[in-house]
Amino acid sequence: MSMKHNFSAGPSILPQEAIDASIEGIKNFAGTGLSVLEVSHRGKEFVSVVEDTQATIKSLMNIPEGYDILFLGGGASLQFLMVAYNLLETKAAYLKTGVWAANAVKEAKHLGLVEVVASSEDTNYNYIPKDYIIPTDADYFHCTSNNTIYGSQMQSFPNSPVTMVCDMSSDILSRQVDVSKFGLIYAGAQKNMGPAGVTVVIVRKDILGKVSRKIPSMLDYKLHIEKETMFNTPPVFPIFAMLQNLKWVQKVGGVNEMQKRAAARAELLYNEIDNNPLFSGTIAKEDRSQMNACFVLNDASLEEKFNAAWKEAGISGIKGHRSAGGYRASIYNALPLESVEALVNVMRTFN
Ligand SMILES: *Cc1c(COP(=O)(O)O)cnc(C)c1O
């Protein structure tokens, strides 16, 4: 359909195959002759979509026994609050590596004591702090695997002495992760998993039920688990479309293949950023994200000309986030290497 090179940060590029299969489901869902938009979420066809989506995520991410997968509304931002509601009794530890991490801290503070174990805020979040100590008396430790706005990424995860919770919104399914290290993982779907409107929560049941506060129904993970993620109407279409994307990931080779492709895209782009005297990367090299590459033009007066050049090449979505400035090329799972080649070509030939 579109000839664009889509570098949008989120909602973001999906494989054409997943879009086509989603359109087909809107027209005729699972051979019912009805649209997926107009059938009951409790009908057997849609229940099977939910089960299939859970099973596919389990298999793609190698999720061990003991974890449940929920499909909730409210975005990753609601998880900032839900995590604390369900897990924070007295004190929680947070690693503050960006705007989203800071928002998570802010929400948790409504419910208890928050200890920020380390922060890179004073240098505009341009690196991932590494020498921090997670207090053993914290109820949990929260981190953000990929800092979508500034373009840094945790290259490894600590061995947390307490339950580890991670916001993986912008790099889930892009690399192998040992899920058993985490008590809870959440991700807004609109970066690497599917369209906006559904948030995936992967939670180990045994961490729940330990806080003394009363939890309102809609915020209660246990209740959502008990009701098999259908306590209320789930985001039916976003789940359906997400499944089409997951099937694509599976078909082309799973997370291993996604990891290889991510490395190839990132290498090509960062090489150009590093070798082209007109541009500079903004993040400490060892912490650079394989999903969001942030850079600036060294001579800001060239911006207008550069903007015209990439637009001319059919590129969209590389303007930096309003709180970071510069440029951000989001190079998510579904982005073909050819799109990165197109951008690199513009950077190389432009001056
Ligand atoms: C996009 C993003 C969010 C916000 O997600 P919403 O679904 O808009 O609430 C949170 N965390 C990270 C890491 C993100 O990339």
Ligand as a Chemical Component Dictionary entry (heavy atoms), coordinates in Angstrom:
data_LIG
# 
_chem_comp.id                   LIG 
_chem_comp.type                 NON-POLYMER 
_chem_comp.pdbx_formal_charge   0 
_chem_comp.three_letter_code    LIG 
# 
loop_
_chem_comp_atom.comp_id 
_chem_comp_atom.atom_id 
_chem_comp_atom.alt_atom_id 
_chem_comp_atom.type_symbol 
_chem_comp_atom.charge 
_chem_comp_atom.model_Cartn_x 
_chem_comp_atom.model_Cartn_y 
_chem_comp_atom.model_Cartn_z 
_chem_comp_atom.pdbx_ordinal 
LIG C1 C1 C 0 5.502 4.238 24.576 1  
LIG C2 C2 C 0 5.996 3.858 25.915 2  
LIG C3 C3 C 0 5.214 4.004 27.074 3  
LIG C4 C4 C 0 3.855 4.625 27.058 4  
LIG O1 O1 O 0 2.927 3.761 26.568 5  
LIG P1 P1 P 0 1.363 4.124 26.545 6  
LIG O2 O2 O 0 0.817 2.861 26.008 7  
LIG O3 O3 O 0 1.206 5.299 25.658 8  
LIG O4 O4 O 0 0.945 4.396 27.938 9  
LIG C5 C5 C 0 5.735 3.566 28.268 10 
LIG N1 N1 N 0 6.962 3.039 28.346 11 
LIG C6 C6 C 0 7.760 2.908 27.265 12 
LIG C7 C7 C 0 9.126 2.308 27.411 13 
LIG C8 C8 C 0 7.297 3.304 26.017 14 
LIG O5 O5 O 0 8.080 3.170 24.938 15 
# 
loop_
_chem_comp_bond.comp_id 
_chem_comp_bond.atom_id_1 
_chem_comp_bond.atom_id_2 
_chem_comp_bond.value_order 
_chem_comp_bond.pdbx_ordinal 
LIG C1 C2 SING 1  
LIG C2 C3 SING 2  
LIG C2 C8 DOUB 3  
LIG C3 C4 SING 4  
LIG C3 C5 DOUB 5  
LIG C4 O1 SING 6  
LIG O1 P1 SING 7  
LIG P1 O2 DOUB 8  
LIG P1 O3 SING 9  
LIG P1 O4 SING 10 
LIG C5 N1 SING 11 
LIG N1 C6 DOUB 12 
LIG C6 C7 SING 13 
LIG C6 C8 SING 14 
LIG C8 O5 SING 15 
# 
